[in-house]
Amino acid sequence: MPGGEARCSICGRTIEGDETVLLKMRYPKRKGFTEIKAYLKNEARFVCEKCFGERWTERD
Ligand SMILES: [Zn+2]
């Protein structure tokens, strides 16, 4: 995630604020939940709404 920007791991598009995304990650084995935030920076991959498909994007 260079420059702190989140990008879709499929299409490479920058994830915009307030956008619905799928967060794909491996749950840390030994770390507690409080460390997940830091973990996300290194391990998380985002998939944008468009790539993820319609059935998971219900907003209301
Ligand atoms: Zn995408």
N, CA, C, O and the ligand as a Tripos MOL2 file, in Angstrom:
@<TRIPOS>MOLECULE
protein
  241   239    61     0     0
PROTEIN
NO_CHARGES

@<TRIPOS>ATOM
      1 N           0.8350   -1.2140    0.0000 N.3       1 MET1
      2 CA          0.0000    0.0000    0.0000 C.3       1 MET1
      3 C           0.8670    1.2610    0.0000 C.2       1 MET1
      4 O           0.8920    1.9740    1.0040 O.2       1 MET1
      5 N           1.5430    1.5460   -1.0380 N.am      2 PRO2
      6 CA          2.4560    2.6890   -1.0820 C.3       2 PRO2
      7 C           1.7150    4.0110   -0.8810 C.2       2 PRO2
      8 O           0.6330    4.2170   -1.4320 O.2       2 PRO2
      9 N           2.3050    4.8960   -0.0910 N.am      3 GLY3
     10 CA          1.6910    6.2030    0.1310 C.3       3 GLY3
     11 C           0.4570    6.1460    1.0010 C.2       3 GLY3
     12 O          -0.2570    7.1400    1.1310 O.2       3 GLY3
     13 N           0.1950    4.9980    1.5990 N.am      4 GLY4
     14 CA         -0.9530    4.8770    2.4830 C.3       4 GLY4
     15 C          -2.2810    4.7220    1.7610 C.2       4 GLY4
     16 O          -3.3390    4.7140    2.3900 O.2       4 GLY4
     17 N          -2.2250    4.6000    0.4540 N.am      5 GLU5
     18 CA         -3.4630    4.4430   -0.2950 C.3       5 GLU5
     19 C          -3.8460    2.9810   -0.4100 C.2       5 GLU5
     20 O          -3.0100    2.1150   -0.6660 O.2       5 GLU5
     21 N          -5.1330    2.7290   -0.2140 N.am      6 ALA6
     22 CA         -5.6220    1.3690   -0.3880 C.3       6 ALA6
     23 C          -6.0570    1.1890   -1.8370 C.2       6 ALA6
     24 O          -6.7540    2.0300   -2.4040 O.2       6 ALA6
     25 N          -5.6410    0.1080   -2.4040 N.am      7 ARG7
     26 CA         -6.0370   -0.1780   -3.7770 C.3       7 ARG7
     27 C          -6.7060   -1.5380   -3.8770 C.2       7 ARG7
     28 O          -6.4070   -2.4580   -3.1150 O.2       7 ARG7
     29 N          -7.6080   -1.6420   -4.8260 N.am      8 CYS8
     30 CA         -8.2410   -2.9230   -5.0910 C.3       8 CYS8
     31 C          -7.1810   -3.9080   -5.5740 C.2       8 CYS8
     32 O          -6.4060   -3.6010   -6.4800 O.2       8 CYS8
     33 N          -7.1520   -5.0810   -4.9710 N.am      9 SER9
     34 CA         -6.1220   -6.0530   -5.3280 C.3       9 SER9
     35 C          -6.4170   -6.7240   -6.6650 C.2       9 SER9
     36 O          -5.5660   -7.4340   -7.2010 O.2       9 SER9
     37 N          -7.6010   -6.5090   -7.2020 N.am     10 ILE10
     38 CA         -7.9670   -7.1200   -8.4860 C.3      10 ILE10
     39 C          -7.7790   -6.1360   -9.6460 C.2      10 ILE10
     40 O          -7.0780   -6.4330  -10.6140 O.2      10 ILE10
     41 N          -8.4090   -4.9640   -9.5380 N.am     11 CYS11
     42 CA         -8.3480   -4.0260  -10.6580 C.3      11 CYS11
     43 C          -7.3230   -2.9170  -10.4330 C.2      11 CYS11
     44 O          -6.9900   -2.1870  -11.3660 O.2      11 CYS11
     45 N          -6.8240   -2.7840   -9.2140 N.am     12 GLY12
     46 CA         -5.7870   -1.7970   -8.9450 C.3      12 GLY12
     47 C          -6.3030   -0.3880   -8.7350 C.2      12 GLY12
     48 O          -5.5180    0.5450   -8.5640 O.2      12 GLY12
     49 N          -7.6010   -0.2280   -8.7450 N.am     13 ARG13
     50 CA         -8.1940    1.0900   -8.5590 C.3      13 ARG13
     51 C          -8.0390    1.5370   -7.1080 C.2      13 ARG13
     52 O          -8.1320    0.7250   -6.1880 O.2      13 ARG13
     53 N          -7.8050    2.8240   -6.9140 N.am     14 THR14
     54 CA         -7.6920    3.3590   -5.5660 C.3      14 THR14
     55 C          -9.0500    3.3160   -4.8690 C.2      14 THR14
     56 O         -10.0680    3.7280   -5.4250 O.2      14 THR14
     57 N          -9.0370    2.8150   -3.6550 N.am     15 ILE15
     58 CA        -10.2660    2.7710   -2.8700 C.3      15 ILE15
     59 C         -10.5560    4.1650   -2.3320 C.2      15 ILE15
     60 O          -9.7110    4.7870   -1.6880 O.2      15 ILE15
     61 N         -11.7510    4.6390   -2.6040 N.am     16 GLU16
     62 CA        -12.1100    5.9750   -2.1660 C.3      16 GLU16
     63 C         -12.8100    5.9390   -0.8080 C.2      16 GLU16
     64 O         -13.3510    4.9140   -0.3940 O.2      16 GLU16
     65 N         -12.7850    7.0820   -0.1320 N.am     17 GLY17
     66 CA        -13.4240    7.1790    1.1630 C.3      17 GLY17
     67 C         -14.9020    6.8490    1.1000 C.2      17 GLY17
     68 O         -15.5960    7.2020    0.1470 O.2      17 GLY17
     69 N         -15.3660    6.1740    2.1190 N.am     18 ASP18
     70 CA        -16.7730    5.8230    2.2540 C.3      18 ASP18
     71 C         -17.2220    4.7470    1.2640 C.2      18 ASP18
     72 O         -18.4140    4.4660    1.1350 O.2      18 ASP18
     73 N         -16.2760    4.1650    0.5850 N.am     19 GLU19
     74 CA        -16.6030    3.1140   -0.3780 C.3      19 GLU19
     75 C         -16.7290    1.7680    0.3280 C.2      19 GLU19
     76 O         -16.0070    1.4900    1.2850 O.2      19 GLU19
     77 N         -17.6370    0.9480   -0.1440 N.am     20 THR20
     78 CA        -17.7600   -0.4080    0.4030 C.3      20 THR20
     79 C         -16.6850   -1.2970   -0.2000 C.2      20 THR20
     80 O         -16.5410   -1.3680   -1.4210 O.2      20 THR20
     81 N         -15.9340   -1.9720    0.6540 N.am     21 VAL21
     82 CA        -14.8810   -2.8460    0.1610 C.3      21 VAL21
     83 C         -14.9020   -4.1910    0.8790 C.2      21 VAL21
     84 O         -15.3890   -4.3130    2.0030 O.2      21 VAL21
     85 N         -14.3750   -5.1660    0.2150 N.am     22 LEU22
     86 CA        -14.0970   -6.4440    0.8590 C.3      22 LEU22
     87 C         -12.6720   -6.3970    1.3670 C.2      22 LEU22
     88 O         -11.7440   -6.0240    0.6490 O.2      22 LEU22
     89 N         -12.5240   -6.7750    2.5930 N.am     23 LEU23
     90 CA        -11.1870   -6.8290    3.1810 C.3      23 LEU23
     91 C         -10.7630   -8.2860    3.2840 C.2      23 LEU23
     92 O         -11.3660   -9.0810    4.0050 O.2      23 LEU23
     93 N          -9.7360   -8.6080    2.5620 N.am     24 LYS24
     94 CA         -9.2670   -9.9840    2.5700 C.3      24 LYS24
     95 C          -7.9670  -10.0690    3.3430 C.2      24 LYS24
     96 O          -6.9950   -9.3900    3.0130 O.2      24 LYS24
     97 N          -7.9510  -10.8890    4.3530 N.am     25 MET25
     98 CA         -6.7500  -10.9950    5.1670 C.3      25 MET25
     99 C          -6.6860  -12.3530    5.8500 C.2      25 MET25
    100 O          -7.6850  -13.0600    5.9840 O.2      25 MET25
    101 N          -5.5030  -12.6800    6.2660 N.am     26 ARG26
    102 CA         -5.3200  -13.8760    7.0730 C.3      26 ARG26
    103 C          -5.3710  -13.4630    8.5300 C.2      26 ARG26
    104 O          -4.6510  -12.5570    8.9510 O.2      26 ARG26
    105 N          -6.2000  -14.1090    9.2810 N.am     27 TYR27
    106 CA         -6.3090  -13.7410   10.6880 C.3      27 TYR27
    107 C          -5.0110  -14.0900   11.4140 C.2      27 TYR27
    108 O          -4.4960  -15.2010   11.2930 O.2      27 TYR27
    109 N          -4.4950  -13.1250   12.1670 N.am     28 PRO28
    110 CA         -3.2220  -13.3710   12.8450 C.3      28 PRO28
    111 C          -3.2950  -14.5170   13.8310 C.2      28 PRO28
    112 O          -4.2520  -14.6290   14.5970 O.2      28 PRO28
    113 N          -2.3050  -15.3480   13.8100 N.am     29 LYS29
    114 CA         -2.3170  -16.5320   14.6650 C.3      29 LYS29
    115 C          -2.1270  -16.2090   16.1470 C.2      29 LYS29
    116 O          -2.8670  -16.6790   17.0110 O.2      29 LYS29
    117 N          -1.1350  -15.4120   16.4000 N.am     30 ARG30
    118 CA         -0.7750  -15.2200   17.7990 C.3      30 ARG30
    119 C          -1.0830  -13.8400   18.3430 C.2      30 ARG30
    120 O          -0.9600  -13.5850   19.5410 O.2      30 ARG30
    121 N          -1.4870  -12.9520   17.4440 N.am     31 LYS31
    122 CA         -1.7250  -11.5910   17.9010 C.3      31 LYS31
    123 C          -3.1710  -11.3930   18.3230 C.2      31 LYS31
    124 O          -4.0830  -12.0470   17.8170 O.2      31 LYS31
    125 N          -3.3530  -10.5010   19.2350 N.am     32 GLY32
    126 CA         -4.6860  -10.2060   19.7160 C.3      32 GLY32
    127 C          -5.4100   -9.2450   18.7910 C.2      32 GLY32
    128 O          -4.8240   -8.7070   17.8510 O.2      32 GLY32
    129 N          -6.6580   -9.0410   19.0590 N.am     33 PHE33
    130 CA         -7.4750   -8.1890   18.2080 C.3      33 PHE33
    131 C          -6.9600   -6.7530   18.1770 C.2      33 PHE33
    132 O          -7.0870   -6.0670   17.1630 O.2      33 PHE33
    133 N          -6.3910   -6.3070   19.2630 N.am     34 THR34
    134 CA         -5.9130   -4.9270   19.3310 C.3      34 THR34
    135 C          -4.7620   -4.6670   18.3640 C.2      34 THR34
    136 O          -4.4530   -3.5160   18.0540 O.2      34 THR34
    137 N          -4.1400   -5.7220   17.8970 N.am     35 GLU35
    138 CA         -3.0150   -5.5500   16.9860 C.3      35 GLU35
    139 C          -3.4110   -5.7210   15.5320 C.2      35 GLU35
    140 O          -2.5790   -5.6030   14.6330 O.2      35 GLU35
    141 N          -4.6620   -5.9950   15.3110 N.am     36 ILE36
    142 CA         -5.1390   -6.2000   13.9470 C.3      36 ILE36
    143 C          -4.9710   -4.9460   13.0900 C.2      36 ILE36
    144 O          -4.6470   -5.0300   11.9050 O.2      36 ILE36
    145 N          -5.1910   -3.8020   13.6940 N.am     37 LYS37
    146 CA         -5.0630   -2.5490   12.9570 C.3      37 LYS37
    147 C          -3.6700   -2.4060   12.3400 C.2      37 LYS37
    148 O          -3.5280   -2.0170   11.1800 O.2      37 LYS37
    149 N          -2.6630   -2.7220   13.1210 N.am     38 ALA38
    150 CA         -1.3030   -2.6710   12.6060 C.3      38 ALA38
    151 C          -1.0670   -3.7860   11.5990 C.2      38 ALA38
    152 O          -0.3570   -3.6180   10.6070 O.2      38 ALA38
    153 N          -1.6640   -4.8940   11.8730 N.am     39 TYR39
    154 CA         -1.5400   -6.0570   11.0010 C.3      39 TYR39
    155 C          -2.1040   -5.7770    9.6050 C.2      39 TYR39
    156 O          -1.5530   -6.2120    8.5940 O.2      39 TYR39
    157 N          -3.2020   -5.0500    9.5820 N.am     40 LEU40
    158 CA         -3.8650   -4.7180    8.3230 C.3      40 LEU40
    159 C          -2.9510   -3.9720    7.3650 C.2      40 LEU40
    160 O          -3.0020   -4.1640    6.1510 O.2      40 LEU40
    161 N          -2.1180   -3.1210    7.9350 N.am     41 LYS41
    162 CA         -1.2340   -2.3070    7.1070 C.3      41 LYS41
    163 C          -0.3200   -3.1710    6.2540 C.2      41 LYS41
    164 O           0.0270   -2.8110    5.1290 O.2      41 LYS41
    165 N           0.0590   -4.3010    6.7980 N.am     42 ASN42
    166 CA          0.9880   -5.1640    6.0770 C.3      42 ASN42
    167 C           0.3120   -6.3050    5.3220 C.2      42 ASN42
    168 O           0.7820   -6.7330    4.2680 O.2      42 ASN42
    169 N          -0.7840   -6.7850    5.8700 N.am     43 GLU43
    170 CA         -1.3330   -8.0340    5.3460 C.3      43 GLU43
    171 C          -2.6520   -7.9040    4.5910 C.2      43 GLU43
    172 O          -3.0040   -8.7750    3.7960 O.2      43 GLU43
    173 N          -3.3730   -6.8290    4.8380 N.am     44 ALA44
    174 CA         -4.7100   -6.7440    4.2670 C.3      44 ALA44
    175 C          -4.6820   -6.4730    2.7650 C.2      44 ALA44
    176 O          -3.8160   -5.7600    2.2580 O.2      44 ALA44
    177 N          -5.6440   -7.0560    2.0750 N.am     45 ARG45
    178 CA         -5.8570   -6.7740    0.6640 C.3      45 ARG45
    179 C          -7.3130   -6.3660    0.4950 C.2      45 ARG45
    180 O          -8.2200   -6.9900    1.0460 O.2      45 ARG45
    181 N          -7.5160   -5.3150   -0.2710 N.am     46 PHE46
    182 CA         -8.8750   -4.8430   -0.4910 C.3      46 PHE46
    183 C          -9.3880   -5.2630   -1.8630 C.2      46 PHE46
    184 O          -8.6360   -5.3530   -2.8330 O.2      46 PHE46
    185 N         -10.6710   -5.5130   -1.9090 N.am     47 VAL47
    186 CA        -11.3220   -5.7540   -3.1960 C.3      47 VAL47
    187 C         -12.4890   -4.7880   -3.2900 C.2      47 VAL47
    188 O         -13.3400   -4.7430   -2.4020 O.2      47 VAL47
    189 N         -12.5260   -4.0180   -4.3600 N.am     48 CYS48
    190 CA        -13.5600   -2.9930   -4.4780 C.3      48 CYS48
    191 C         -14.9290   -3.6160   -4.7650 C.2      48 CYS48
    192 O         -15.0530   -4.7840   -5.1320 O.2      48 CYS48
    193 N         -15.9140   -2.8000   -4.5830 N.am     49 GLU49
    194 CA        -17.2940   -3.2040   -4.7520 C.3      49 GLU49
    195 C         -17.5460   -3.7990   -6.1370 C.2      49 GLU49
    196 O         -18.2530   -4.7950   -6.2880 O.2      49 GLU49
    197 N         -16.9670   -3.1810   -7.1040 N.am     50 LYS50
    198 CA        -17.1730   -3.5780   -8.4910 C.3      50 LYS50
    199 C         -16.6450   -4.9900   -8.7470 C.2      50 LYS50
    200 O         -17.2910   -5.8020   -9.4100 O.2      50 LYS50
    201 N         -15.4870   -5.2540   -8.2200 N.am     51 CYS51
    202 CA        -14.8740   -6.5590   -8.4320 C.3      51 CYS51
    203 C         -15.4940   -7.6270   -7.5480 C.2      51 CYS51
    204 O         -15.5090   -8.8050   -7.9040 O.2      51 CYS51
    205 N         -15.9870   -7.2290   -6.4350 N.am     52 PHE52
    206 CA        -16.5010   -8.1710   -5.4630 C.3      52 PHE52
    207 C         -17.8440   -8.7480   -5.8980 C.2      52 PHE52
    208 O         -18.1600   -9.8950   -5.5830 O.2      52 PHE52
    209 N         -18.6220   -7.9690   -6.6090 N.am     53 GLY53
    210 CA        -19.9030   -8.4640   -7.0920 C.3      53 GLY53
    211 C         -21.0830   -7.8710   -6.3510 C.2      53 GLY53
    212 O         -20.9490   -7.3270   -5.2550 O.2      53 GLY53
    213 N         -22.2140   -7.9870   -6.9630 N.am     54 GLU54
    214 CA        -23.3900   -7.2760   -6.4890 C.3      54 GLU54
    215 C         -24.0120   -7.8470   -5.2340 C.2      54 GLU54
    216 O         -24.5720   -7.1030   -4.4290 O.2      54 GLU54
    217 N         -23.9260   -9.1210   -5.0570 N.am     55 ARG55
    218 CA        -24.6610   -9.7150   -3.9310 C.3      55 ARG55
    219 C         -24.1150   -9.3430   -2.5660 C.2      55 ARG55
    220 O         -24.7880   -9.5350   -1.5540 O.2      55 ARG55
    221 N         -22.8900   -8.8060   -2.5280 N.am     56 TRP56
    222 CA        -22.3100   -8.4290   -1.2430 C.3      56 TRP56
    223 C         -22.3400   -6.9220   -1.0150 C.2      56 TRP56
    224 O         -21.7790   -6.4220   -0.0400 O.2      56 TRP56
    225 N         -22.9800   -6.2240   -1.8960 N.am     57 THR57
    226 CA        -22.8550   -4.7720   -1.8190 C.3      57 THR57
    227 C         -24.1560   -4.0680   -1.4360 C.2      57 THR57
    228 O         -24.3510   -2.8930   -1.7490 O.2      57 THR57
    229 N         -25.0230   -4.7790   -0.7730 N.am     58 GLU58
    230 CA        -26.2500   -4.1370   -0.3330 C.3      58 GLU58
    231 C         -25.9310   -3.1230    0.7500 C.2      58 GLU58
    232 O         -25.3210   -3.4470    1.7690 O.2      58 GLU58
    233 N         -26.3460   -1.9100    0.5150 N.am     59 ARG59
    234 CA        -26.0040   -0.8300    1.4360 C.3      59 ARG59
    235 C         -27.1210   -0.5590    2.4450 C.2      59 ARG59
    236 O         -26.8530   -0.1880    3.5870 O.2      59 ARG59
    237 N         -28.3470   -0.7420    2.0270 N.am     60 ASP60
    238 CA        -29.4490   -0.3540    2.9030 C.3      60 ASP60
    239 C         -30.2400   -1.5550    3.4180 C.2      60 ASP60
    240 O         -31.2010   -1.3860    4.1690 O.2      60 ASP60
    241 ZN        -11.5980   -3.6360   -8.2030 Zn       61 ZN61
@<TRIPOS>BOND
     1     1     2 1
     2     2     3 1
     3     3     4 2
     4     3     5 am
     5     5     6 1
     6     6     7 1
     7     7     8 2
     8     7     9 am
     9     9    10 1
    10    10    11 1
    11    11    12 2
    12    11    13 am
    13    13    14 1
    14    14    15 1
    15    15    16 2
    16    15    17 am
    17    17    18 1
    18    18    19 1
    19    19    20 2
    20    19    21 am
    21    21    22 1
    22    22    23 1
    23    23    24 2
    24    23    25 am
    25    25    26 1
    26    26    27 1
    27    27    28 2
    28    27    29 am
    29    29    30 1
    30    30    31 1
    31    31    32 2
    32    31    33 am
    33    33    34 1
    34    34    35 1
    35    35    36 2
    36    35    37 am
    37    37    38 1
    38    38    39 1
    39    39    40 2
    40    39    41 am
    41    41    42 1
    42    42    43 1
    43    43    44 2
    44    43    45 am
    45    45    46 1
    46    46    47 1
    47    47    48 2
    48    47    49 am
    49    49    50 1
    50    50    51 1
    51    51    52 2
    52    51    53 am
    53    53    54 1
    54    54    55 1
    55    55    56 2
    56    55    57 am
    57    57    58 1
    58    58    59 1
    59    59    60 2
    60    59    61 am
    61    61    62 1
    62    62    63 1
    63    63    64 2
    64    63    65 am
    65    65    66 1
    66    66    67 1
    67    67    68 2
    68    67    69 am
    69    69    70 1
    70    70    71 1
    71    71    72 2
    72    71    73 am
    73    73    74 1
    74    74    75 1
    75    75    76 2
    76    75    77 am
    77    77    78 1
    78    78    79 1
    79    79    80 2
    80    79    81 am
    81    81    82 1
    82    82    83 1
    83    83    84 2
    84    83    85 am
    85    85    86 1
    86    86    87 1
    87    87    88 2
    88    87    89 am
    89    89    90 1
    90    90    91 1
    91    91    92 2
    92    91    93 am
    93    93    94 1
    94    94    95 1
    95    95    96 2
    96    95    97 am
    97    97    98 1
    98    98    99 1
    99    99   100 2
   100    99   101 am
   101   101   102 1
   102   102   103 1
   103   103   104 2
   104   103   105 am
   105   105   106 1
   106   106   107 1
   107   107   108 2
   108   107   109 am
   109   109   110 1
   110   110   111 1
   111   111   112 2
   112   111   113 am
   113   113   114 1
   114   114   115 1
   115   115   116 2
   116   115   117 am
   117   117   118 1
   118   118   119 1
   119   119   120 2
   120   119   121 am
   121   121   122 1
   122   122   123 1
   123   123   124 2
   124   123   125 am
   125   125   126 1
   126   126   127 1
   127   127   128 2
   128   127   129 am
   129   129   130 1
   130   130   131 1
   131   131   132 2
   132   131   133 am
   133   133   134 1
   134   134   135 1
   135   135   136 2
   136   135   137 am
   137   137   138 1
   138   138   139 1
   139   139   140 2
   140   139   141 am
   141   141   142 1
   142   142   143 1
   143   143   144 2
   144   143   145 am
   145   145   146 1
   146   146   147 1
   147   147   148 2
   148   147   149 am
   149   149   150 1
   150   150   151 1
   151   151   152 2
   152   151   153 am
   153   153   154 1
   154   154   155 1
   155   155   156 2
   156   155   157 am
   157   157   158 1
   158   158   159 1
   159   159   160 2
   160   159   161 am
   161   161   162 1
   162   162   163 1
   163   163   164 2
   164   163   165 am
   165   165   166 1
   166   166   167 1
   167   167   168 2
   168   167   169 am
   169   169   170 1
   170   170   171 1
   171   171   172 2
   172   171   173 am
   173   173   174 1
   174   174   175 1
   175   175   176 2
   176   175   177 am
   177   177   178 1
   178   178   179 1
   179   179   180 2
   180   179   181 am
   181   181   182 1
   182   182   183 1
   183   183   184 2
   184   183   185 am
   185   185   186 1
   186   186   187 1
   187   187   188 2
   188   187   189 am
   189   189   190 1
   190   190   191 1
   191   191   192 2
   192   191   193 am
   193   193   194 1
   194   194   195 1
   195   195   196 2
   196   195   197 am
   197   197   198 1
   198   198   199 1
   199   199   200 2
   200   199   201 am
   201   201   202 1
   202   202   203 1
   203   203   204 2
   204   203   205 am
   205   205   206 1
   206   206   207 1
   207   207   208 2
   208   207   209 am
   209   209   210 1
   210   210   211 1
   211   211   212 2
   212   211   213 am
   213   213   214 1
   214   214   215 1
   215   215   216 2
   216   215   217 am
   217   217   218 1
   218   218   219 1
   219   219   220 2
   220   219   221 am
   221   221   222 1
   222   222   223 1
   223   223   224 2
   224   223   225 am
   225   225   226 1
   226   226   227 1
   227   227   228 2
   228   227   229 am
   229   229   230 1
   230   230   231 1
   231   231   232 2
   232   231   233 am
   233   233   234 1
   234   234   235 1
   235   235   236 2
   236   235   237 am
   237   237   238 1
   238   238   239 1
   239   239   240 2
@<TRIPOS>SUBSTRUCTURE
     1 MET1         2 RESIDUE 1 A MET
     2 PRO2         6 RESIDUE 1 A PRO
     3 GLY3        10 RESIDUE 1 A GLY
     4 GLY4        14 RESIDUE 1 A GLY
     5 GLU5        18 RESIDUE 1 A GLU
     6 ALA6        22 RESIDUE 1 A ALA
     7 ARG7        26 RESIDUE 1 A ARG
     8 CYS8        30 RESIDUE 1 A CYS
     9 SER9        34 RESIDUE 1 A SER
    10 ILE10       38 RESIDUE 1 A ILE
    11 CYS11       42 RESIDUE 1 A CYS
    12 GLY12       46 RESIDUE 1 A GLY
    13 ARG13       50 RESIDUE 1 A ARG
    14 THR14       54 RESIDUE 1 A THR
    15 ILE15       58 RESIDUE 1 A ILE
    16 GLU16       62 RESIDUE 1 A GLU
    17 GLY17       66 RESIDUE 1 A GLY
    18 ASP18       70 RESIDUE 1 A ASP
    19 GLU19       74 RESIDUE 1 A GLU
    20 THR20       78 RESIDUE 1 A THR
    21 VAL21       82 RESIDUE 1 A VAL
    22 LEU22       86 RESIDUE 1 A LEU
    23 LEU23       90 RESIDUE 1 A LEU
    24 LYS24       94 RESIDUE 1 A LYS
    25 MET25       98 RESIDUE 1 A MET
    26 ARG26      102 RESIDUE 1 A ARG
    27 TYR27      106 RESIDUE 1 A TYR
    28 PRO28      110 RESIDUE 1 A PRO
    29 LYS29      114 RESIDUE 1 A LYS
    30 ARG30      118 RESIDUE 1 A ARG
    31 LYS31      122 RESIDUE 1 A LYS
    32 GLY32      126 RESIDUE 1 A GLY
    33 PHE33      130 RESIDUE 1 A PHE
    34 THR34      134 RESIDUE 1 A THR
    35 GLU35      138 RESIDUE 1 A GLU
    36 ILE36      142 RESIDUE 1 A ILE
    37 LYS37      146 RESIDUE 1 A LYS
    38 ALA38      150 RESIDUE 1 A ALA
    39 TYR39      154 RESIDUE 1 A TYR
    40 LEU40      158 RESIDUE 1 A LEU
    41 LYS41      162 RESIDUE 1 A LYS
    42 ASN42      166 RESIDUE 1 A ASN
    43 GLU43      170 RESIDUE 1 A GLU
    44 ALA44      174 RESIDUE 1 A ALA
    45 ARG45      178 RESIDUE 1 A ARG
    46 PHE46      182 RESIDUE 1 A PHE
    47 VAL47      186 RESIDUE 1 A VAL
    48 CYS48      190 RESIDUE 1 A CYS
    49 GLU49      194 RESIDUE 1 A GLU
    50 LYS50      198 RESIDUE 1 A LYS
    51 CYS51      202 RESIDUE 1 A CYS
    52 PHE52      206 RESIDUE 1 A PHE
    53 GLY53      210 RESIDUE 1 A GLY
    54 GLU54      214 RESIDUE 1 A GLU
    55 ARG55      218 RESIDUE 1 A ARG
    56 TRP56      222 RESIDUE 1 A TRP
    57 THR57      226 RESIDUE 1 A THR
    58 GLU58      230 RESIDUE 1 A GLU
    59 ARG59      234 RESIDUE 1 A ARG
    60 ASP60      238 RESIDUE 1 A ASP
    61 ZN61       241 GROUP 0 **** ****
